[in-house]
Amino acid sequence: MNINILHTKIQEFINSNLDANIASLLLKGIAFSTVEAKEVIEQLEAKKRCKTKLHTWFTTEAIYYPNKLNIEQTSSETTAKYKASLIQGNSIIDITGGFGVDDYYFSKHFKQVTHCEINKQLSQIVTHNYKQLKANNITTIAQDGLEYLKNSDSAFDWIYIDPSRRHDSKGKVFFLKDCLPNVPAHLELLFNKTNNILIKTSPLLDISIGLSELQYVKSIHIVAVNNEVKELLWTLKKGYSKPVTIETCNLKKNTTETFAFQLNEESSSISNYSTPLTYLYEPNAAIMKSGAFHTIANKLQVLKLHQHSHLYTKDTFIDFPGRVFKIEKIVPYNKKILKKEGYTKANIATRNFPESVEQIRKKHKIKDGGDIYLFFTTDLENNKIVVQTKKVA
């Protein structure tokens, strides 16, 4: 950490060149005697990434930024706020501290927060930034979090862990045992120091795999931002043996869509089916990740179009956690018929359909955009259909 980066002239240069071309800046030359051009560029690139993701950091003076990879890997403020709203108490320890965004928001719900980070330089950066952010109830420890716990006599109300996938773990399917730290292998140690654990994982983690590796899972929060699943949050309570609750959350600019159910409900739920009626309902990404395809049909009294389509219909409009469309017409999937309909521009989605959106656009010469939404799907009689709709919510 080169503290000279924080000098006024260098900060002014960074702030005035956030939208500049990096190659052009390097060609012109960055002439500061106390810092290298590479260091200035690293700060500039990292700060630029924070403009929307970490706006509090971006707008706070004299923030020191780590490399852009740390920024990419950290929680956004949006998800950090949600995460922190789930838990509270006197004390929490984060054994995988990173850039410390989550801990900043935990500090608003806990009297004392302990941030452990094995990378000494990153810990130094975080310590400086917490002072700038006036987060005075966070203690930073430049040490491996598990080692700190092993040697500590303290107990905590909560332990927070954000394990990272090892670089040698391959493929989309992965296990928590493939991450650092290996949480399943250290559950006994963790529960000797707390009764409550919160774990953040990538949305790529299969829920059934996570459940098979962990103990005492109380709830799983599937967190999406603007319909893109960003993280899974696992709460573990020592000795918990009741059914697991699944909480889905889609954080949008002005609203939040939520849907909750118990994991064992899905296997006992049975959907009713229908041809497309007046409205078409498309679940958000968090619900799709949860697999609550029958549960949502039962709880919200909507009808499925097909066992494998995961699109729903109803004659009346309801508040639904996802997108809602008014059905205008249903067209058989036929090249001649589609040509006759004159679709030249439309928003296209596929559900339980053999062709991709890209293939459909190319085959039928339909450009993206406009007010028409076309759903290419399969009906109850296994016929390929196109549902023409207009978005209403």
C-alpha positions in Angstrom: 0.0 0.0 0.0 1.6 3.2 -1.2 0.0 6.0 0.9 1.3 8.6 -1.5 -1.6 7.6 -3.8 -3.8 9.6 -1.4 -2.1 12.9 -2.0 -4.4 15.6 -3.3 -2.9 16.0 -6.8 -2.9 12.3 -7.5 -6.5 11.9 -6.3 -7.5 14.8 -8.5 -5.8 13.2 -11.5 -7.6 9.9 -10.8 -11.0 11.6 -10.4 -10.6 13.7 -13.6 -9.6 10.7 -15.7 -12.1 8.1 -14.7 -13.6 8.1 -18.2 -10.3 8.5 -20.0 -8.7 5.9 -22.3 -6.0 4.1 -20.3 -3.8 3.6 -23.4 -3.9 7.3 -24.1 -3.0 8.2 -20.5 0.0 5.9 -20.6 1.1 7.4 -23.9 0.9 10.9 -22.6 2.8 9.8 -19.5 1.8 9.9 -15.8 4.5 11.9 -14.1 4.3 11.6 -10.3 7.6 11.1 -8.4 6.1 9.3 -5.4 4.0 6.7 -7.3 4.4 4.6 -10.4 2.1 5.0 -13.4 1.0 1.4 -12.9 -0.2 2.2 -9.3 -2.2 5.2 -10.5 -3.8 3.1 -13.3 -4.7 0.3 -10.9 -6.5 2.9 -8.6 -8.2 4.5 -11.5 -9.6 1.2 -12.9 -10.7 -0.1 -9.5 -12.4 3.1 -8.6 -14.3 3.2 -11.9 -15.7 -0.3 -11.2 -17.0 1.0 -7.9 -19.2 3.8 -9.3 -22.4 1.8 -9.3 -21.4 -1.4 -7.4 -19.9 0.4 -4.3 -21.2 4.0 -4.5 -20.5 4.7 -0.9 -16.8 4.0 -1.4 -16.8 5.8 -4.7 -18.2 9.0 -3.2 -16.0 8.9 0.0 -12.8 10.9 -0.1 -9.4 9.3 0.2 -10.5 5.7 -0.3 -7.7 3.4 -1.3 -8.6 0.7 -3.8 -7.2 -2.8 -4.1 -6.7 -4.4 -7.5 -9.8 -4.7 -9.7 -10.0 -8.5 -9.1 -10.8 -7.8 -5.5 -13.5 -5.4 -6.6 -15.0 -7.9 -9.0 -15.1 -10.6 -6.3 -16.6 -8.5 -3.5 -20.3 -8.2 -2.7 -22.2 -5.2 -4.1 -23.7 -2.7 -1.7 -27.1 -3.9 -2.8 -26.5 -7.5 -1.7 -24.5 -6.5 1.4 -27.4 -4.4 2.7 -29.8 -7.3 2.2 -27.4 -9.7 3.9 -26.9 -7.5 6.9 -30.6 -7.1 7.3 -31.0 -10.8 8.0 -28.9 -11.0 11.2 -28.0 -8.9 14.3 -26.4 -9.2 17.7 -23.5 -8.0 19.8 -20.6 -9.6 17.9 -19.8 -11.1 14.5 -16.5 -12.3 13.0 -15.9 -12.5 9.2 -13.1 -15.1 8.7 -12.8 -14.3 5.0 -12.9 -10.5 5.1 -11.8 -9.4 1.6 -12.5 -5.8 0.8 -14.8 -5.6 3.7 -18.1 -4.4 2.1 -20.2 -7.0 4.0 -18.6 -6.1 7.3 -19.3 -2.4 6.8 -23.0 -3.2 6.7 -22.8 -5.8 9.4 -21.4 -2.9 11.6 -24.8 -1.2 11.4 -26.5 -4.3 13.0 -23.8 -5.4 15.4 -22.0 -3.7 18.3 -18.6 -5.2 17.3 -17.4 -6.7 14.0 -14.1 -8.5 13.5 -12.7 -8.6 10.0 -10.0 -11.3 9.3 -8.0 -11.1 6.1 -4.9 -13.3 5.4 -3.6 -10.8 2.7 -1.8 -8.3 4.9 -1.8 -5.6 2.2 -5.5 -5.9 1.7 -6.1 -5.9 5.4 -4.1 -2.6 5.6 -6.2 -1.1 2.8 -9.4 -2.1 4.5 -8.3 -0.7 7.9 -7.6 2.7 6.2 -10.9 2.7 4.4 -12.9 1.9 7.5 -11.5 5.0 9.1 -12.5 7.1 6.0 -16.0 5.5 6.2 -16.1 6.2 10.0 -16.9 2.5 10.7 -15.4 2.6 14.2 -16.8 -0.6 15.6 -14.8 -2.9 13.2 -11.6 -4.5 14.3 -9.3 -5.7 11.5 -7.0 -8.7 11.9 -4.3 -9.5 9.3 -4.5 -13.2 9.8 -6.1 -16.4 8.5 -9.6 -16.4 10.0 -9.7 -20.1 10.9 -6.3 -19.8 12.7 -7.5 -16.8 14.6 -10.6 -18.7 15.7 -8.5 -21.7 16.8 -6.3 -19.5 19.0 -9.1 -17.2 20.3 -11.0 -17.7 23.6 -13.8 -15.5 22.3 -17.2 -16.6 21.3 -19.3 -14.8 18.7 -23.0 -14.3 18.1 -22.4 -15.0 14.4 -19.6 -16.2 12.1 -19.7 -15.1 8.5 -17.8 -17.0 5.7 -17.5 -16.2 2.0 -15.4 -19.2 0.8 -13.7 -18.9 -2.6 -13.4 -21.7 -5.1 -9.9 -23.1 -5.5 -8.3 -22.4 -8.8 -7.8 -26.1 -9.5 -11.5 -26.9 -9.1 -12.9 -27.5 -12.5 -16.3 -27.5 -14.1 -19.6 -25.8 -13.2 -20.5 -28.3 -10.6 -18.5 -27.8 -7.4 -18.6 -28.7 -3.7 -18.0 -26.6 -0.6 -15.2 -28.9 0.2 -13.5 -27.6 -3.0 -13.5 -24.1 -1.6 -11.2 -22.2 0.7 -11.8 -22.4 3.6 -13.2 -25.9 3.5 -16.3 -25.2 5.6 -17.7 -28.8 5.9 -14.3 -29.9 7.4 -14.3 -27.1 10.0 -17.9 -27.1 11.2 -17.0 -28.5 14.6 -14.5 -25.7 15.2 -17.0 -23.1 14.0 -19.8 -24.3 16.2 -17.4 -24.3 19.2 -17.2 -20.5 18.7 -20.8 -19.7 17.8 -24.3 -21.0 17.5 -25.0 -19.2 14.3 -23.2 -19.2 10.9 -23.9 -17.3 7.7 -22.3 -18.6 4.5 -22.3 -16.8 1.2 -21.8 -19.0 -1.9 -21.8 -18.6 -5.6 -25.2 -19.2 -7.3 -23.5 -22.0 -9.2 -23.5 -24.2 -6.1 -26.3 -26.8 -6.4 -28.6 -26.5 -3.4 -28.9 -30.2 -2.9 -25.1 -30.5 -2.8 -24.8 -27.8 -0.2 -27.4 -29.4 2.0 -25.6 -32.8 1.7 -22.3 -31.1 2.9 -23.6 -28.9 5.7 -25.3 -29.5 9.1 -28.1 -27.6 10.9 -29.2 -25.6 7.8 -32.0 -23.3 8.9 -32.6 -21.3 5.8 -31.2 -20.6 2.3 -31.7 -17.1 0.7 -31.4 -16.9 -3.0 -30.5 -13.3 -3.8 -31.0 -11.9 -7.3 -30.4 -8.3 -8.4 -32.5 -7.1 -11.4 -33.4 -10.7 -12.2 -29.8 -12.1 -12.1 -29.0 -14.4 -9.2 -25.9 -13.1 -7.5 -25.4 -15.2 -4.4 -26.8 -17.9 -2.1 -26.9 -17.2 1.7 -27.0 -20.2 4.0 -27.9 -19.7 7.7 -26.9 -22.5 10.1 -28.1 -22.8 13.7 -26.4 -25.2 16.0 -28.8 -28.2 16.7 -31.4 -27.0 14.2 -33.4 -30.0 12.8 -36.7 -28.5 11.5 -37.5 -28.2 7.8 -35.2 -25.8 5.7 -36.8 -22.5 4.6 -36.0 -21.2 1.1 -36.3 -17.4 0.8 -36.1 -16.0 -2.7 -35.4 -12.3 -3.2 -35.2 -10.3 -6.4 -33.8 -6.8 -5.6 -35.0 -4.3 -8.1 -34.5 -0.5 -8.3 -37.8 0.5 -6.7 -39.2 -2.8 -5.4 -38.2 -6.1 -4.0 -39.9 -9.4 -5.0 -40.0 -12.1 -2.4 -41.3 -15.6 -2.2 -40.7 -18.1 0.6 -41.5 -21.8 1.1 -40.2 -24.8 3.0 -38.0 -27.1 1.0 -40.1 -30.2 1.6 -43.2 -28.5 0.2 -42.0 -28.8 -3.4 -42.0 -32.6 -3.4 -45.5 -32.8 -2.0 -47.0 -30.1 -4.3 -49.0 -30.9 -7.5 -49.6 -28.3 -10.2 -52.7 -27.8 -12.2 -52.4 -27.1 -15.9 -54.1 -25.0 -18.6 -53.9 -23.7 -22.1 -52.8 -20.0 -22.1 -55.5 -17.8 -20.5 -55.6 -14.0 -20.2 -52.3 -13.4 -18.4 -48.9 -15.1 -18.6 -46.6 -15.2 -15.6 -42.8 -15.8 -15.7 -41.1 -16.4 -12.4 -38.0 -14.4 -11.6 -34.5 -15.9 -11.6 -34.4 -16.5 -7.9 -37.5 -18.6 -8.0 -36.1 -20.5 -11.0 -33.0 -21.3 -9.0 -35.0 -22.4 -6.1 -36.9 -25.0 -8.1 -40.3 -24.1 -6.5 -42.2 -24.8 -9.8 -45.1 -26.6 -8.2 -45.1 -24.7 -4.9 -45.5 -21.3 -6.6 -48.4 -22.7 -8.6 -50.1 -23.9 -5.4 -49.4 -20.8 -3.3 -50.3 -18.2 -5.9 -53.1 -20.3 -7.6 -51.7 -20.1 -11.1 -51.8 -22.8 -13.7 -48.8 -24.2 -15.6 -48.6 -24.4 -19.3 -46.7 -27.6 -19.3 -44.8 -29.8 -16.8 -41.4 -28.6 -18.1 -42.2 -25.0 -19.3 -42.3 -23.2 -15.9 -44.6 -20.6 -17.4 -47.9 -19.9 -15.7 -51.3 -18.5 -16.6 -54.4 -17.1 -15.0 -57.6 -15.2 -16.1 -57.0 -12.5 -13.5 -54.1 -10.2 -12.8 -52.2 -10.9 -9.5 -49.0 -9.5 -7.8 -46.4 -12.0 -9.0 -42.7 -12.4 -8.2 -41.5 -12.1 -11.8 -42.7 -10.6 -15.1 -46.4 -10.4 -16.0 -47.7 -10.2 -19.6 -51.2 -9.8 -21.2 -51.7 -12.5 -23.8 -52.7 -11.1 -27.2 -52.7 -14.3 -29.3 -51.4 -17.8 -29.6 -49.8 -18.9 -32.8 -48.8 -22.4 -33.8 -45.0 -22.7 -34.4 -44.9 -22.8 -38.2 -42.5 -20.9 -40.5 -45.3 -19.8 -42.9 -47.7 -18.7 -40.2 -44.9 -16.7 -38.4 -44.1 -15.0 -41.7 -47.8 -14.2 -42.2 -47.9 -12.6 -38.7 -45.2 -10.2 -39.9 -42.9 -10.4 -36.8 -39.9 -8.3 -37.7 -39.0 -7.0 -34.3 -39.8 -8.5 -30.9 -38.5 -9.5 -27.5 -38.0 -13.3 -27.5 -37.9 -15.8 -24.7 -37.9 -19.6 -24.9 -39.2 -22.1 -22.3 -39.2 -25.9 -23.0 -38.4 -25.3 -26.6 -35.9 -27.1 -28.9 -34.4 -23.9 -30.5 -32.5 -21.1 -28.9 -33.4 -17.4 -29.1 -30.4 -16.8 -31.4 -31.6 -19.6 -33.7 -35.1 -18.3 -33.8 -34.0 -14.8 -34.6 -31.8 -16.0 -37.5 -34.3 -18.4 -38.9 -37.3 -16.0 -38.8 -35.4 -12.7 -39.3 -36.8 -11.2 -36.1 -34.8 -8.3 -34.6 -34.6 -7.6 -30.9 -36.7 -4.9 -29.2 -40.1 -3.3 -29.5 -43.2 -3.7 -27.4 -44.1 -7.3 -28.5 -42.9 -10.2 -26.3 -42.9 -13.6 -27.9 -42.7 -16.8 -25.8 -41.7 -19.8 -27.8 -42.8 -22.8 -25.7 -44.7 -26.1 -25.6 -48.4 -26.6 -24.7 -50.2 -29.3 -22.8 -50.5 -31.5 -26.0 -46.8 -31.1 -26.6 -47.4 -28.8 -29.6 -44.8 -26.0 -30.2 -46.5 -22.6 -29.9 -45.7 -18.9 -29.9 -47.5 -16.8 -27.3 -47.7 -13.2 -28.3 -47.9 -10.9 -25.3 -47.5 -7.3 -24.0 -45.7 -6.7 -20.8 -47.9 -5.2 -18.0 -45.6 -5.7 -14.9 
